[in-house]
């Protein structure tokens, strides 16, 4: 008898631990009969959209009665937040806390139904956005009247737009009587500067408040050349890129700020200095370099705040900063070393890099000396050593028939080695003495 009692207790505990229940969620649109689709989302399914039904299936009792239903099977004990969106992706209960239901020992309680109240009369409202910068390729309007979902605006002479291609984006749509807020976004995200615009549609349809907005024009742009020295690191095969909050201000392009695989730098002179010139409006900007197209993981990690060329980025790292607010002419920026605030000066001898002159330098880093292995031992070579300012530290001539040339350590530091062959080719590389 005792053994059976313990068995019953164990079964009861197990059943309680794994208690589940089917939960039917509903949206009642009988007051308006305007919804053509409903999707539920919540903690019960990690906030992913799942379609509701008004066809007499999947937990729906009666087809086409404007009560949208979904039977969620086997929901474990717990309390769950949830909500729903309509066919436009608009949240059905904006400004209202998420609904909650509880499953306890297999019983369901709480809020499992949303009843949409009868809407107020609607009236046509025309929204306009003037793109004074003349850059936008697409503008969307978002507002509380849509549950903060997005609606396309138009610059093609349709949907209330007067003239196609005049950089005035328009949306004509019916809005309920009431007071609302709105803003705009482009392909990069939120675009409105300042607080949300506010307006009111009064009883009868009179509109007061702000239903227009102007994207500011950009100041006269100038060419700005960014430069970075990469002789101390291996450049990723995917390329070297620059990204920052200046990208939206690049003239003639529709770019997203901090797009990390868009603006690629090149080393046309083969001197390990990578550069990129953009037409940029005046302003103060943050940026950094990305060695590869992998995104954040490929970005510089140096402490630019301590180094004196940047600030905290608010995300536990640092960005480079540049003040171009007084930009009045084309500007070539100083050359920074990658991942550092240290600057680099180009050698004054105009070195051109070619991989045909020597095979490599070893060891590198070196302690006392290093050897340059020549590609063609049958011709003479000249090996020059430069410091980081471009000053020649040493110069050695090696006759034909010599396989390699030796470079003696002048002092600990980073140097540049230029190798010239008798046939006119040259090559440059970096050498570190420890």
C-alpha positions as CSV (number, residue, x, y, z in Angstrom):
1,X,0.0,0.0,0.0
2,X,2.8,2.4,0.8
3,X,4.7,1.5,-2.4
4,X,1.5,2.3,-4.5
5,X,1.0,5.6,-2.7
6,X,4.6,6.7,-3.5
7,X,4.2,5.6,-7.1
8,X,1.1,7.8,-7.4
9,X,3.0,10.8,-5.8
10,X,5.8,10.4,-8.3
11,X,3.4,10.3,-11.2
12,X,1.6,13.4,-10.0
13,X,4.9,15.3,-9.6
14,X,6.0,14.3,-13.1
15,X,2.6,15.2,-14.6
16,X,2.8,18.7,-13.0
17,X,6.3,19.2,-14.2
18,X,5.3,18.6,-17.8
19,X,1.8,20.1,-17.8
20,X,0.7,21.5,-21.1
21,X,-2.4,23.0,-22.7
22,X,-3.7,24.0,-26.1
23,X,-4.3,27.7,-26.2
24,X,-6.6,29.4,-28.8
25,X,-5.8,33.0,-29.5
26,X,-8.4,35.3,-31.2
27,X,-8.7,38.7,-32.8
28,X,-12.3,39.9,-33.1
29,X,-12.8,42.3,-36.0
30,X,-16.6,42.2,-36.2
31,X,-16.9,45.9,-35.3
32,X,-15.1,47.0,-38.5
33,X,-14.7,44.0,-40.8
34,X,-11.6,45.5,-42.3
35,X,-8.8,42.9,-41.6
36,X,-7.8,40.6,-44.4
37,X,-5.0,38.8,-42.5
38,X,-3.9,38.5,-38.9
39,X,-0.6,37.1,-37.5
40,X,0.1,36.3,-33.9
41,X,3.5,36.4,-32.2
42,X,4.7,36.1,-28.6
43,X,6.9,34.4,-26.1
44,X,5.2,31.1,-26.9
45,X,7.0,31.1,-30.3
46,X,10.0,33.4,-29.7
47,X,8.1,36.3,-31.3
48,X,7.9,34.9,-34.8
49,X,4.9,35.6,-37.0
50,X,2.3,32.8,-37.3
51,X,-0.8,33.2,-39.4
52,X,-4.3,33.2,-37.8
53,X,-7.4,31.8,-39.6
54,X,-11.0,32.8,-40.4
55,X,-11.8,29.8,-42.5
56,X,-13.1,27.4,-39.8
57,X,-9.8,25.6,-39.4
58,X,-6.8,25.6,-37.0
59,X,-9.0,26.5,-34.0
60,X,-11.3,28.9,-35.8
61,X,-14.9,28.1,-35.0
62,X,-16.8,29.7,-37.9
63,X,-15.5,30.7,-41.3
64,X,-15.7,34.3,-42.5
65,X,-17.2,35.7,-39.3
66,X,-14.3,38.2,-38.9
67,X,-13.0,36.4,-35.8
68,X,-9.5,35.3,-36.5
69,X,-8.2,32.4,-34.5
70,X,-5.1,30.2,-34.0
71,X,-4.8,27.1,-31.9
72,X,-1.4,26.9,-30.3
73,X,-0.8,23.3,-29.3
74,X,0.9,22.0,-26.2
75,X,1.9,25.2,-24.5
76,X,3.9,24.4,-21.3
77,X,3.0,25.8,-17.9
78,X,4.0,29.5,-17.6
79,X,3.0,33.1,-18.3
80,X,3.4,34.3,-21.9
81,X,3.2,37.8,-23.5
82,X,1.8,38.1,-27.0
83,X,0.2,40.4,-29.6
84,X,-0.8,40.5,-33.2
85,X,-0.3,42.4,-36.4
86,X,-2.6,43.0,-39.4
87,X,-2.2,42.6,-43.2
88,X,-0.1,45.8,-43.3
89,X,2.2,44.6,-40.5
90,X,0.7,47.2,-38.1
91,X,0.6,46.2,-34.4
92,X,-3.0,45.9,-33.4
93,X,-2.6,47.4,-29.9
94,X,0.1,50.2,-30.2
95,X,0.8,52.0,-27.0
96,X,-0.9,49.1,-25.0
97,X,1.2,46.6,-22.9
98,X,1.5,43.2,-24.5
99,X,-1.4,40.8,-23.7
100,X,-0.6,38.0,-21.3
101,X,-2.0,34.5,-20.7
102,X,-1.0,31.8,-18.2
103,X,-1.0,28.1,-18.4
104,X,-1.0,26.5,-14.9
105,X,-1.5,22.7,-14.4
106,X,-2.9,22.5,-17.9
107,X,-5.5,25.3,-17.3
108,X,-5.5,28.5,-19.3
109,X,-6.3,31.9,-17.9
110,X,-5.6,35.6,-18.8
111,X,-6.0,37.5,-22.1
112,X,-6.4,35.3,-25.1
113,X,-8.6,37.6,-27.3
114,X,-8.1,41.0,-28.8
115,X,-11.4,42.9,-29.6
116,X,-10.8,45.7,-32.1
117,X,-13.0,48.6,-31.3
118,X,-15.0,50.4,-33.9
119,X,-12.8,52.8,-35.7
120,X,-13.5,56.5,-36.1
121,X,-14.3,58.0,-39.5
122,X,-11.3,58.4,-41.9
123,X,-10.3,61.4,-44.1
124,X,-7.7,61.8,-46.9
125,X,-4.4,63.3,-45.8
126,X,-1.4,64.1,-48.1
127,X,2.0,63.8,-46.5
128,X,5.0,65.3,-48.3
129,X,8.8,65.0,-47.8
130,X,11.1,67.3,-49.7
131,X,14.5,65.9,-50.3
132,X,16.6,69.0,-50.5
133,X,19.8,66.9,-50.6
134,X,18.4,65.2,-53.8
135,X,19.9,61.8,-52.8
136,X,17.0,59.6,-51.6
137,X,16.1,56.6,-53.8
138,X,13.2,55.6,-51.5
139,X,11.3,57.1,-48.6
140,X,8.9,55.4,-46.2
141,X,6.5,57.0,-43.8
142,X,6.0,55.5,-40.3
143,X,3.5,56.8,-37.7
144,X,1.3,56.0,-34.8
145,X,-1.8,56.0,-37.2
146,X,-0.3,52.9,-38.8
147,X,0.8,51.2,-35.6
148,X,4.3,52.4,-36.6
149,X,4.4,50.1,-39.6
150,X,5.9,51.6,-42.8
151,X,4.2,52.8,-45.9
152,X,5.9,53.7,-49.2
153,X,6.0,57.3,-50.3
154,X,6.1,58.1,-54.0
155,X,8.0,60.4,-56.4
156,X,6.7,59.0,-59.6
157,X,3.6,61.1,-60.2
158,X,1.2,58.5,-58.6
159,X,-0.5,58.0,-55.3
160,X,-1.0,61.7,-54.7
161,X,2.4,62.7,-56.0
162,X,2.2,65.7,-58.4
163,X,5.4,65.6,-60.4
164,X,7.6,62.5,-61.0
165,X,11.3,62.8,-60.2
166,X,11.2,66.3,-58.5
167,X,12.6,64.9,-55.1
168,X,9.2,65.5,-53.4
169,X,8.0,62.3,-51.9
170,X,4.3,62.0,-51.4
171,X,1.8,59.7,-49.8
172,X,-2.0,60.3,-49.9
173,X,-3.8,58.0,-47.5
174,X,-6.9,57.9,-45.3
175,X,-6.4,58.6,-41.7
176,X,-8.7,58.2,-38.7
177,X,-9.9,61.3,-36.8
178,X,-7.5,61.8,-33.9
179,X,-4.0,63.1,-33.0
180,X,-1.0,61.3,-34.4
181,X,2.8,61.2,-34.7
182,X,5.0,60.3,-37.7
183,X,8.4,60.2,-39.1
184,X,10.3,58.8,-42.1
185,X,13.0,56.2,-42.9
186,X,15.1,55.3,-45.9
187,X,16.9,52.1,-46.9
188,X,19.3,52.8,-44.0
189,X,16.8,53.3,-41.2
190,X,15.3,56.3,-39.4
191,X,15.9,59.5,-41.3
192,X,13.9,62.2,-39.4
193,X,16.0,64.8,-37.6
194,X,14.5,66.0,-34.4
195,X,11.3,65.0,-32.6
196,X,8.4,63.2,-34.4
197,X,6.1,65.3,-36.4
198,X,2.6,65.7,-34.9
199,X,-0.8,66.5,-36.5
200,X,-4.5,66.2,-35.8
201,X,-7.4,65.1,-38.0
202,X,-10.4,66.8,-36.5
203,X,-14.0,65.6,-36.7
204,X,-15.1,66.4,-40.2
205,X,-11.6,66.0,-41.7
206,X,-9.8,69.3,-41.0
207,X,-6.0,68.7,-40.6
208,X,-3.8,70.8,-38.3
209,X,-0.2,70.4,-37.4
210,X,2.8,69.1,-39.4
211,X,2.2,66.8,-42.4
212,X,5.4,67.8,-44.3
213,X,9.1,67.6,-43.7
214,X,12.3,68.6,-45.5
215,X,15.4,66.5,-45.6
216,X,18.2,69.2,-45.2
217,X,20.3,70.1,-48.1
218,X,24.0,69.2,-47.9
219,X,26.7,71.9,-47.8
220,X,29.0,72.2,-50.9
221,X,31.1,69.0,-50.9
222,X,34.8,68.8,-51.3
223,X,37.1,65.9,-52.1
224,X,38.5,64.2,-49.0
225,X,41.2,61.5,-49.2
226,X,41.5,59.0,-46.4
227,X,44.8,57.3,-46.1
228,X,46.1,54.4,-43.9
229,X,49.4,52.6,-43.8
230,X,49.1,48.8,-43.9
231,X,52.8,47.8,-44.0
232,X,52.6,46.5,-40.4
233,X,49.7,44.1,-41.1
234,X,48.6,41.6,-43.8
235,X,45.8,43.1,-45.9
236,X,42.8,40.7,-46.0
237,X,42.2,39.1,-49.4
238,X,38.7,40.5,-49.3
239,X,40.0,44.0,-49.2
240,X,40.4,47.0,-46.9
241,X,37.4,49.2,-46.2
242,X,36.4,52.4,-44.3
243,X,33.1,53.0,-42.6
244,X,31.6,55.7,-40.4
245,X,28.9,58.2,-39.9
246,X,30.2,60.2,-42.8
247,X,28.8,57.8,-45.4
248,X,25.4,59.4,-45.5
249,X,27.1,62.8,-46.3
250,X,29.0,61.5,-49.4
251,X,27.8,63.5,-52.4
252,X,26.4,61.7,-55.4
253,X,25.8,58.4,-53.5
254,X,23.1,56.9,-51.4
255,X,25.0,55.2,-48.7
256,X,24.2,53.9,-45.2
257,X,26.3,55.0,-42.3
258,X,28.6,52.3,-41.0
259,X,28.2,50.1,-44.0
260,X,31.4,48.1,-43.6
261,X,31.8,46.6,-47.0
262,X,31.0,49.5,-49.3
263,X,33.9,51.9,-49.5
264,X,37.1,50.1,-50.4
265,X,40.6,51.6,-50.3
266,X,43.3,50.7,-52.8
267,X,47.1,50.8,-53.0
268,X,47.6,52.0,-56.6
269,X,51.2,53.1,-55.9
270,X,52.1,49.8,-54.3
271,X,53.6,51.5,-51.3
272,X,51.5,50.0,-48.5
273,X,49.5,53.2,-48.2
274,X,45.8,52.5,-49.0
275,X,43.6,55.5,-49.9
276,X,40.1,56.5,-50.9
277,X,38.8,59.8,-52.1
278,X,35.1,60.7,-51.6
279,X,33.2,63.9,-52.2
280,X,32.1,64.9,-48.7
281,X,30.1,67.6,-47.1
282,X,31.5,69.6,-44.2
283,X,30.9,68.1,-40.7
284,X,32.5,66.3,-37.8
285,X,32.6,62.5,-38.3
286,X,33.6,59.2,-36.7
287,X,35.1,56.3,-38.7
288,X,37.5,53.4,-38.7
289,X,39.0,50.9,-41.0
290,X,37.9,47.3,-41.6
291,X,40.5,44.8,-42.8
292,X,38.1,42.4,-44.6
293,X,34.4,42.2,-45.3
294,X,33.4,40.3,-42.1
295,X,31.9,43.3,-40.4
296,X,32.6,44.3,-36.8
297,X,35.1,41.5,-36.2
298,X,37.4,42.9,-38.9
299,X,37.4,46.4,-37.5
300,X,40.3,48.3,-35.8
301,X,40.4,47.7,-32.1
302,X,42.9,50.3,-31.0
303,X,42.3,52.7,-28.2
304,X,42.0,55.9,-30.3
305,X,40.8,57.9,-27.3
306,X,44.1,57.4,-25.4
307,X,46.0,57.8,-28.7
308,X,44.5,61.2,-29.2
309,X,42.7,60.6,-32.6
310,X,39.3,59.3,-31.5
311,X,36.7,58.7,-28.8
312,X,34.6,56.0,-27.1
313,X,32.0,54.6,-29.5
314,X,29.6,53.8,-26.7
315,X,29.8,50.1,-27.5
316,X,32.9,49.2,-25.5
317,X,35.3,50.2,-28.3
318,X,36.7,53.3,-30.0
319,X,36.2,55.2,-33.3
320,X,38.5,57.6,-35.1
321,X,37.3,61.2,-35.3
322,X,37.8,63.9,-37.8
323,X,36.6,67.5,-37.7
324,X,35.8,68.7,-41.2
325,X,33.2,71.3,-40.2
326,X,35.3,74.1,-41.8
327,X,36.0,72.2,-45.0
328,X,36.4,74.7,-47.8
329,X,38.8,72.9,-50.2
330,X,39.9,69.4,-51.3
331,X,41.8,67.8,-48.4
332,X,44.2,64.9,-48.1
333,X,44.3,63.6,-44.6
334,X,47.4,62.5,-42.7
335,X,48.4,58.8,-43.0
336,X,47.6,56.8,-39.9
337,X,49.1,53.4,-39.2
338,X,46.4,50.8,-39.1
339,X,44.9,50.3,-35.6
340,X,47.0,53.2,-34.2
341,X,47.0,57.0,-33.8
342,X,50.7,57.0,-35.0
343,X,51.2,58.7,-38.3
344,X,53.3,57.6,-41.2
345,X,55.3,59.7,-43.8
346,X,55.9,58.4,-47.3
347,X,59.5,57.9,-48.2
348,X,60.7,60.8,-50.3
349,X,62.3,58.6,-53.0
350,X,59.1,57.5,-54.7
351,X,59.4,53.8,-54.2
352,X,57.4,51.5,-56.5
353,X,56.6,48.0,-55.3
354,X,57.2,44.9,-57.5
355,X,57.2,41.3,-56.3
356,X,59.7,40.3,-59.0
357,X,62.8,41.7,-57.3
358,X,63.2,39.6,-54.2
359,X,61.7,36.5,-52.7
360,X,61.6,37.7,-49.1
361,X,63.4,38.9,-46.0
362,X,64.3,36.6,-43.2
363,X,64.1,36.6,-40.3
364,X,61.5,39.3,-39.8
365,X,61.4,40.4,-37.1
366,X,65.1,40.3,-36.8
367,X,67.4,40.8,-33.8
368,X,70.9,41.5,-35.3
369,X,70.7,41.2,-39.0
370,X,68.3,40.1,-41.8
371,X,68.9,38.7,-45.3
372,X,67.2,39.8,-48.5
373,X,66.8,36.8,-50.9
374,X,67.1,38.0,-54.5
375,X,64.9,36.6,-57.2
376,X,67.6,36.8,-59.9
377,X,71.1,36.3,-58.6
378,X,72.6,37.0,-62.1
379,X,72.1,40.8,-61.9
380,X,73.3,43.4,-59.4
381,X,71.1,44.8,-56.6
382,X,71.0,47.9,-54.4
383,X,69.4,47.5,-51.0
384,X,68.4,50.7,-49.1
385,X,67.1,51.0,-45.5
386,X,64.7,53.8,-44.6
387,X,63.3,54.9,-41.2
388,X,59.6,55.6,-40.9
389,X,60.1,59.3,-41.8
390,X,61.6,58.3,-45.2
391,X,65.2,59.0,-44.3
392,X,67.9,56.7,-45.8
393,X,69.7,54.9,-43.0
394,X,71.9,52.5,-45.0
395,X,72.6,51.7,-48.6
396,X,74.5,48.6,-49.8
397,X,75.5,47.4,-53.3
398,X,75.5,43.7,-54.2
399,X,77.2,42.5,-57.3
400,X,75.7,39.9,-59.8
401,X,76.1,36.4,-58.7
402,X,75.1,37.0,-55.1
403,X,72.1,35.1,-53.8
404,X,71.2,37.4,-50.9
405,X,72.2,40.7,-49.3
406,X,72.6,41.2,-45.5
407,X,71.1,44.2,-43.6
408,X,72.7,45.0,-40.2
409,X,70.6,46.3,-37.4
410,X,70.9,50.0,-36.9
411,X,68.6,50.2,-33.8
412,X,65.4,48.6,-32.6
413,X,62.4,49.8,-34.6
414,X,60.4,49.5,-37.8
415,X,62.1,50.2,-41.2
416,X,61.4,50.1,-44.9
417,X,63.6,48.1,-47.2
418,X,63.9,49.2,-50.9
419,X,65.5,46.7,-53.3
420,X,66.5,47.8,-56.7
421,X,67.7,45.5,-59.4
422,X,70.0,46.3,-62.4
423,X,67.2,45.8,-64.8
424,X,65.3,48.8,-63.3
425,X,62.7,47.0,-61.1
426,X,62.2,48.0,-57.5
427,X,60.3,46.6,-54.5
428,X,59.6,47.7,-50.9
429,X,58.7,45.9,-47.8
430,X,58.7,46.4,-44.0
431,X,61.4,45.1,-41.7
432,X,61.3,45.1,-37.9
433,X,64.4,44.9,-35.7
434,X,63.8,43.9,-32.1
